[in-house]
C-alpha cells in the first residue's frame, strides 16, 4: 500500500539544463502516460511552450519539494520504461537516496531517487537535488549508514538512452517492462524448479542408500 500511495503522488522533475528540446521531449514522452505530476527545471521558454502540450509544468529551482512523498530527478536524454518508477519505488525502501547509473553519463546524472525520509531530514531545494553531485552526497549522507545511498544499473530498473520517440518510444516502454517482468517470473520458476529437482535427487539418494543398507544387512545374515 505504501508503494502504491507513493506512486500516486510521486514528484518527477526533469532537469533540462543545457539540453536539446528533442532530448527533453523523449524523456517527457516516456513519462506522461503514467498520469504523474511532472515538472521541468531549467528549460528555455521556447522549450516550455512545446512541453506544455504534454501537461508538463515549469518549476522554480528555489522551490522546496513536497516532503510527503519521494522525488525523482531525470536528466535527458534518459528515458524510462513503463514499470521503471514502480521498480525504483520498491528498491528504494529503507534508503535515503538511490542513484541509477546510465552508460555514457556521469555518476550524478541519469536518474536520482530521493526518498521523503531524506527530504524531511534536510532543507534542500529542487535545484539542490538537480545539481547534487558526489560532494553533495558526502555532505548530506553519512558513510556510516549502509542504507543512506544505493547505486543500481539502468538495465536493472528499465532506464536507458535510445533514439525512439512517439509511438516507437511507447512500444519500447511496454516491451522493456514486459521483458524484465518475464525475466523475473522465469527466474523464480527456474529457482523453484531447481529446488524441486534437488529434493527429488535427495529423496532418490536416501532411498538408494536405504535399499543398499537392507541388502547389505540381509547378505550379512546369510
DAMOZI-V149081 format. One record per residue. PHI is phi in whole degrees, -180 to 180 (999 if undefined). D_CENTER is the distance of its C-alpha to the mean C-alpha in Angstrom with 2 decimals. Layout:
# DAMOZI-V149081
phi:PHI d_center:D_CENTER
phi:PHI d_center:D_CENTER
This chain:
# DAMOZI-V149081
phi:999 d_center:17.95
phi:-61 d_center:16.20
phi:-63 d_center:12.76
phi:-64 d_center:14.66
phi:-66 d_center:16.52
phi:-62 d_center:13.66
phi:-62 d_center:12.20
phi:-68 d_center:15.79
phi:-112 d_center:16.32
phi:-56 d_center:13.08
phi:-93 d_center:14.31
phi:-115 d_center:12.95
phi:-121 d_center:14.97
phi:-95 d_center:15.53
phi:-86 d_center:17.24
phi:-95 d_center:20.05
phi:-57 d_center:22.38
phi:57 d_center:24.39
phi:-113 d_center:22.47
phi:-74 d_center:24.27
phi:-62 d_center:24.27
phi:-64 d_center:23.33
phi:-66 d_center:20.09
phi:-63 d_center:19.32
phi:-62 d_center:20.33
phi:-65 d_center:18.03
phi:-62 d_center:14.97
phi:-62 d_center:16.58
phi:-62 d_center:17.43
phi:-77 d_center:13.93
phi:-116 d_center:13.29
phi:-63 d_center:16.78
phi:-70 d_center:17.09
phi:-88 d_center:14.75
phi:57 d_center:17.55
phi:-107 d_center:15.67
phi:-79 d_center:17.37
phi:-122 d_center:16.86
phi:-118 d_center:18.80
phi:-126 d_center:19.76
phi:-116 d_center:20.97
phi:84 d_center:23.59
phi:-81 d_center:24.45
phi:-74 d_center:28.13
phi:-60 d_center:30.16
phi:-64 d_center:30.66
phi:-69 d_center:26.95
phi:-64 d_center:26.42
phi:-59 d_center:29.19
phi:-76 d_center:27.27
phi:-79 d_center:23.97
phi:-64 d_center:25.77
phi:-68 d_center:26.38
phi:-96 d_center:22.69
phi:65 d_center:23.29
phi:-88 d_center:21.40
phi:-108 d_center:23.09
phi:-80 d_center:23.97
phi:-128 d_center:23.22
phi:-78 d_center:25.37
phi:-61 d_center:23.86
phi:-82 d_center:26.09
phi:-69 d_center:24.57
phi:-91 d_center:23.12
phi:-69 d_center:19.75
phi:-67 d_center:20.04
phi:-87 d_center:19.91
phi:-93 d_center:19.52
phi:-153 d_center:15.81
phi:-89 d_center:12.66
phi:-124 d_center:12.37
phi:-114 d_center:9.84
phi:-106 d_center:11.71
phi:-117 d_center:11.32
phi:-105 d_center:14.09
phi:-57 d_center:15.80
phi:-93 d_center:16.22
phi:-65 d_center:12.47
phi:-123 d_center:11.62
phi:-118 d_center:8.77
phi:-79 d_center:9.75
phi:-67 d_center:10.90
phi:-117 d_center:8.36
phi:-61 d_center:4.98
phi:-61 d_center:5.68
phi:-66 d_center:6.96
phi:-63 d_center:4.63
phi:-66 d_center:3.01
phi:-61 d_center:6.78
phi:-69 d_center:7.97
phi:-79 d_center:6.88
phi:-90 d_center:8.07
phi:-58 d_center:11.36
phi:84 d_center:14.24
phi:-99 d_center:12.73
phi:-100 d_center:13.94
phi:-147 d_center:11.47
phi:-126 d_center:8.28
phi:-107 d_center:8.62
phi:-107 d_center:7.02
phi:-87 d_center:10.23
phi:-115 d_center:11.62
phi:-55 d_center:15.05
phi:88 d_center:17.86
phi:-109 d_center:16.23
phi:-67 d_center:17.20
phi:-63 d_center:15.05
phi:-90 d_center:14.96
phi:-101 d_center:14.10
phi:89 d_center:11.20
phi:-137 d_center:8.47
phi:-127 d_center:9.10
phi:-116 d_center:8.07
phi:-101 d_center:11.56
phi:-82 d_center:12.49
phi:-64 d_center:15.87
phi:-63 d_center:17.37
phi:-67 d_center:17.25
phi:-64 d_center:18.58
phi:-73 d_center:21.37
phi:-86 d_center:22.47
phi:-131 d_center:22.65
phi:-88 d_center:24.46
phi:-125 d_center:22.39
phi:-99 d_center:22.29
phi:-61 d_center:19.77
phi:-63 d_center:21.38
phi:-59 d_center:20.93
phi:-68 d_center:17.15
phi:-68 d_center:17.14
phi:-90 d_center:19.58
phi:-54 d_center:18.24
phi:-120 d_center:18.76
phi:-64 d_center:19.35
phi:-64 d_center:22.60
phi:-61 d_center:21.05
phi:-59 d_center:18.71
phi:-65 d_center:21.89
phi:-72 d_center:23.81
phi:-101 d_center:21.63
phi:-116 d_center:19.85
phi:-77 d_center:22.13
phi:-75 d_center:22.16
phi:-84 d_center:23.80
phi:-107 d_center:20.89
phi:-66 d_center:18.48
phi:-94 d_center:15.89
phi:-67 d_center:16.17
phi:-144 d_center:13.48
phi:-140 d_center:11.08
phi:-110 d_center:10.02
phi:-135 d_center:7.72
phi:-79 d_center:8.71
phi:-58 d_center:7.42
phi:-66 d_center:9.14
phi:-78 d_center:7.26
phi:-118 d_center:4.18
phi:94 d_center:6.82
phi:-105 d_center:7.27
phi:-157 d_center:10.98
phi:-122 d_center:14.41
phi:-145 d_center:17.10
phi:-103 d_center:20.35
phi:-71 d_center:19.95
phi:-153 d_center:20.94
phi:60 d_center:22.27
phi:-62 d_center:22.60
phi:-61 d_center:21.46
phi:-70 d_center:18.05
phi:-62 d_center:17.83
phi:-64 d_center:18.93
phi:-61 d_center:16.43
phi:-59 d_center:13.57
phi:-71 d_center:15.22
phi:-68 d_center:16.24
phi:-63 d_center:12.95
phi:-63 d_center:11.44
phi:-64 d_center:14.81
phi:-61 d_center:14.99
phi:-69 d_center:11.92
phi:-66 d_center:13.19
phi:-65 d_center:16.65
phi:-62 d_center:15.85
phi:-67 d_center:14.63
phi:-67 d_center:17.79
phi:-67 d_center:20.07
phi:-65 d_center:18.92
phi:-65 d_center:19.76
phi:-63 d_center:22.98
phi:-64 d_center:23.99
phi:-64 d_center:23.46
phi:-68 d_center:25.66
phi:-63 d_center:28.10
phi:-62 d_center:28.46
phi:-64 d_center:29.24
phi:-64 d_center:31.84
phi:-62 d_center:33.39
phi:-66 d_center:33.72
phi:-66 d_center:35.35
phi:-64 d_center:37.74
phi:-63 d_center:38.61
phi:-65 d_center:39.23
phi:-63 d_center:41.41
phi:-64 d_center:43.40
phi:-64 d_center:43.90
phi:-67 d_center:45.24
phi:-65 d_center:47.45
phi:-64 d_center:48.85
phi:-64 d_center:49.50
phi:-67 d_center:51.30
phi:-63 d_center:53.43
phi:-63 d_center:54.40
phi:-66 d_center:55.33
phi:-65 d_center:57.55
phi:-62 d_center:59.22
phi:-67 d_center:59.91
phi:-65 d_center:61.41
phi:-65 d_center:63.66
phi:-67 d_center:64.86
phi:-70 d_center:65.68
phi:-68 d_center:67.81
phi:-67 d_center:69.72
